[in-house]
């Protein structure tokens, strides 16, 4: 079950990604709380959670505001860190993969296909949510809640949303990424560890701004 704070995290994050909240714009907690009909407490907690993602930042005597999009160098470093972490955890959990895990990955990928086919102004944001779900399922293969918490605490999922703030996002071929997911699912299903890790690493490092 998604907590209230998690819901507010998603709402604020999506507002930043879609440009509703612009870079450098001050985020007024009371205003956000009123908009989403919640108290200031979950809004404050949600903003604190978003700090590691660099989607928001705190300025002295100013409070929370929307952070600037990442530079090419910053995003490259994020990709390197994510690739190292995710491939290591997937290798650890590879032997734990069950039919239900593969089915969950497949369903996430099929949902991504439907999002693309329907289109709409928030297509890319909806797609990224499902993409995060897909990769979190891979992390979950390790059957280690601590590693899942590390993944969440490091905000790898939210950090990837930074890519959506780049002007080069239009150059990303979502169909290709979905096809890469399918090849990873097949490698997992056929118990091919090395091909899976190679495909995963290539998939992650292929995202650039």
N, C-alpha and C positions, 0 to 999 in steps of 0.2 A: 504494500500500500504506500502510495506517494504521500509524504508528509506535507503540511501546509508550507513549511519553509522551502521544501523542494519545488513545490508548485510556483512559489514566488521567484525562486532562482530562475526557473524556466521563463517566466513572464518577463522578468527584467532582462535576461539574456537575449530573448527574442526581440525585445524592443530595441536593444543595442544593435543586433545583427541587421534588422530591417531598416535601421536609420531613424526610427521614431525618437530614439535618444541619440543625439549627435555627439561626436568626439568633443571632449572638453566641456560638455554640458554638465552643469551641476545637477546632482540627483538629490532631490529634497525628499527625505524619508516620509514626512507627513503627507506629502502630495501623492507619493506612490501608494501609501497605505490607504488613502481615501479612494484612489483610482481602483484598487483591487478589493476594496471593502474588507480590509484586514487591519489588525492593530500594527503599531510601529515596530513591535518586537520581532515578528517574523520577517519584516522588511529589513531590519537591521542585521538579523542573522543571515539572511539571503545575501546581502551585500558583502558581509564578511566572508562568506563562502566563495564569492566571485572574485575576491582579491587575488588568489593564486593564479587565476586564469588571465589576469591582466586585461580583463574587459572593463574593470572599474579600478579606480585608485583613490587614495585619500590624500588630500592636499591640506597643508596647515592653514588654519583659519578659514577653511573653505568647505571641509567635509568631503563626502563622496562625490566623484564626478566620473564621467565616461572617459576611459583611457584612450589614448591614440592607438590606431592600428599598429601592429608589430612591423618592425623593419624586416627586410629580407634576411639579414643575419640572425635576428632574434628568432624568426620562424624556423630557419635552418637548424638552429641549436635545439629548438623544441622537437623537431622531427627526429634528430639524432637521439635525443633522450627517450622519446617515445618508442622508437624502433628497438633500442637496446632493452628497455623494460619489457615491452610486449612480447618480443620474440623469446626472451628468457623465460617469461612466465608460461607462455604457450608450450615451450619445450618441456617445462616442468610438469604441466598438466596433460600433455598429449595422451599418455596411456590411460587417463581417466575418462576420456571421451565416450559418451554413451549415445545411443540412438536418439534420446530426447534432446541432447545438446545439438546434434546435427539437425534435427527437425526445427529447433528454435532458431538456429542460424539461417536455415532455409526460409522459414517464415518471415524473418526480418528482411531478408533479401527480396522476397516476393512483394512485401509491403513497399519497399523502395521502388520497385518497378511500377507499382500502381500510382505512387506519388508522382513519378516522372510523367506517366501517361496522362494524368489528370491536369498537371501543370498548376497554374495559379501563382499569385504574388508571393506566397510563402512556401513555394515548392522546395527551395533549397534548404530552408530552415527545417521543414518536416523531414526531408531526406537526411539531414545531418543528425537529427534525433535518432532515427532508425539506424544510422551508421554507428552512432555511439552505442546503441543497444547491441548491435552485431559484435563490435569489438569487446564490449564488456562481457559478453557471453564467452568469448575466447579466453579472456582473463579468468573467468569463472571455472574453467577446466581444471585449474590448480586446486580447486576445492579448499581454498585458503582465504578466509574472510579478511585476514590481515592484508594480503596482497590486493584484494578488492578495495579495501580502505585506503591503501597507499595509492592505488590508481585514482581513486576519487579525491584524496587529499592533495595529490599533485595536480589535480584538475586537468589531466590529460584530455578528458572528453571535452571540457569547456575550452581548453586551449585550442583545440582543433577548430572551434567555432571562429577563432580569429581569422582563419583562412577566408571565411565568408565575408569578412570586412574588406578584403583586398579587391582592388579593381580588376585583378586577373581571374576572379572567380568564374567569369563567363567562359573562360577558356577550359574549364574543367569538364571533361566528358563523363557525366554521371553513369552513362551506360557502360563505359569501360570499367569504372570502379566496381559496378555490380557484377560484371563478367569476371573480374579478378576475385571477388568474393566467392563466386561460384566455383572457381578453380581451387580456392582454399578449402571450401566445403568438400569438394571431391577428394582432395588430398587427405583430409582428415578422415573421411568416410572409408577410404581405401588404405588407411593406416600408413601413409607415406610421410614420415616426419621431416626429412630434409627438404623435399619439394614444398611442403607446407611452410616451413620457416623461410625458405627462399622467396616464395610467393608473398608471404606476409611482409617481409622486409622490403621487397620491391614495391609493394602496394603502399606502404607508409612513406617511403622515401620519394615516391613519385609525386607527392603533393608538394608543390612549391608556389611561392609568390614572387 
